[in-house]
Amino acid sequence: MADEHEHEHPEQDETPQKIVGELPDVSKGTARPITVFGNPVLHREVATVTSFDGELSALIDDMFVSMYAAEGVGLAANQIGVDLKVFVYDCPDDEGVRHVGHVVNPVLEELPAGRRALDDSPEGCLSVPTAYMELARPDYAAVTGQDKDGNPVRVEGTGFFARCLQHETDHLYGYLYIDRLSKRDRKDALRQMAEGTPKYATVSND
């Protein structure tokens, strides 16, 4: 997910920021170019992870480095062309708490009716570069899945982080955020993408 909030990088802040999760070792990974709208791997459900091994750990390292290189707050594996259900995130919530981690084989929990308050904020995606559109999503989300070692995990969040959890899980089931927009807004987002120039490396669909 793209960072439409233009958050300051935490290392530039005067006050220490609360972090939930563990910061990745960015010396391990290699940045890969981002796949963009139109690439088939973004438009279908990707494969369930069954091997929790060094290869998966190396992929997660690459995903963190790729996300940071593109200045994103979340990244799904198919956004670097990998057909596996895993996403990484380094995303603040609306209270300024920074959430960092990864989820393998994520499934969004069904929300009880009382938690379905919608938030209409702008949303952007590294795979739809330079485009932002408002999209109503629940302001709370919880995802269950596994970590890179196969242990069960549950991640929940509110506000901007809830949007990130929903956005990244959507990716792994073949949905881009623009697929949830009205036809008019979707067309507008694709026009923004066509007119803009991404600041990071992308994979050509030619």
QUIGIUR-V152825 format. One record per pair of residues at least 12 apart in sequence whose ideal C-beta (glycine too) atoms are under 7 Angstrom apart, sorted by the first residue. I is the first residue (numbers start at 1). J is the second residue. D is the distance in whole Angstrom. If there is no record, write none. Layout:
# QUIGIUR-V152825
{{I:J:D} {I:J:D}}
This chain:
# QUIGIUR-V152825
{{1:72:6} {1:73:5} {1:74:4} {1:124:7} {1:125:6} {1:164:5} {1:167:5} {1:168:7} {2:72:6} {2:124:3} {2:125:6} {2:126:5} {3:71:6} {3:72:6} {3:73:5} {4:122:5} {4:123:7} {4:124:5} {4:132:5} {5:160:6} {7:92:6} {10:98:6} {17:96:7} {17:98:5} {18:97:5} {18:98:7} {19:98:5} {19:100:6} {20:97:6} {20:99:5} {21:99:6} {21:100:4} {21:101:4} {22:100:7} {23:100:6} {24:61:7} {24:64:4} {26:64:6} {26:65:6} {26:68:7} {28:61:4} {29:61:3} {29:62:4} {29:64:6} {29:65:3} {30:62:5} {30:65:6} {31:65:5} {31:66:5} {31:69:4} {32:62:6} {32:66:5} {32:80:4} {33:201:4} {33:202:6} {33:203:5} {34:70:6} {34:79:6} {34:80:7} {34:126:5} {34:127:6} {34:200:6} {34:201:7} {34:202:5} {34:203:7} {35:78:7} {35:79:6} {35:80:7} {35:81:5} {35:127:6} {35:203:5} {36:127:5} {36:129:6} {36:202:5} {36:203:7} {36:205:7} {37:127:6} {37:128:5} {37:176:6} {37:193:7} {38:205:4} {39:203:7} {39:205:6} {41:78:5} {41:81:6} {41:83:6} {42:78:6} {42:127:6} {42:176:6} {43:174:5} {44:174:5} {45:173:5} {45:174:5} {46:77:7} {46:78:5} {46:83:5} {46:84:6} {46:85:6} {46:172:5} {47:83:5} {47:84:6} {47:85:7} {48:85:6} {48:105:6} {49:84:5} {49:85:6} {49:86:6} {49:104:5} {49:105:6} {52:148:6} {52:149:6} {52:150:4} {56:148:5} {57:148:5} {59:77:7} {59:82:6} {59:86:7} {60:86:7} {60:88:6} {60:102:5} {60:148:6} {62:80:7} {63:75:5} {63:77:7} {63:80:7} {63:88:5} {64:88:5} {66:80:5} {67:88:6} {67:90:7} {69:200:6} {70:126:5} {70:200:4} {72:126:5} {73:89:6} {73:90:6} {73:91:4} {73:164:6} {74:87:6} {74:88:7} {74:89:4} {74:91:6} {74:164:5} {74:167:6} {74:168:5} {75:87:6} {75:88:5} {75:126:7} {76:168:5} {76:171:4} {76:172:5} {78:171:6} {78:172:7} {79:126:6} {79:127:5} {79:171:6} {81:203:6} {85:104:7} {85:105:5} {85:106:7} {85:172:5} {86:102:6} {86:104:5} {87:102:7} {87:103:6} {87:106:7} {87:168:4} {87:171:7} {87:172:7} {88:102:5} {89:101:6} {89:164:6} {89:168:7} {91:160:7} {91:161:5} {91:164:4} {92:160:6} {92:161:7} {93:157:6} {93:158:5} {93:159:5} {93:160:6} {93:161:4} {94:158:6} {94:159:3} {94:160:6} {99:157:6} {99:161:5} {101:155:7} {102:147:7} {102:148:7} {103:143:6} {103:145:4} {103:153:6} {103:155:6} {104:145:5} {104:146:4} {104:147:7} {104:148:6} {105:145:5} {105:146:6} {106:143:5} {106:145:4} {106:169:5} {106:172:7} {107:143:7} {107:144:5} {107:145:6} {108:141:6} {108:143:6} {108:166:6} {108:169:5} {109:142:4} {109:144:6} {111:138:6} {111:140:7} {115:138:7} {115:140:5} {116:138:6} {117:138:7} {117:139:5} {118:136:4} {118:137:7} {118:138:6} {118:139:7} {119:136:7} {119:137:6} {119:139:4} {119:159:7} {120:134:5} {120:136:5} {121:134:7} {121:163:7} {122:134:5} {123:135:5} {123:163:6} {123:167:7} {123:177:5} {125:176:6} {125:177:5} {127:176:6} {128:176:6} {128:178:6} {128:189:6} {128:193:5} {129:193:6} {129:196:6} {129:198:4} {129:202:7} {130:192:6} {130:193:6} {130:196:3} {130:197:7} {130:198:6} {131:189:4} {131:192:4} {131:193:4} {131:196:7} {133:181:6} {133:185:5} {133:188:7} {133:189:5} {135:177:6} {135:180:6} {135:181:6} {137:163:5} {137:166:5} {138:162:7} {139:158:6} {139:159:6} {139:162:6} {140:158:5} {140:162:5} {141:156:7} {141:157:6} {141:162:4} {141:165:4} {141:166:5} {142:154:6} {142:156:4} {143:155:5} {143:165:5} {143:169:6} {178:190:7}}
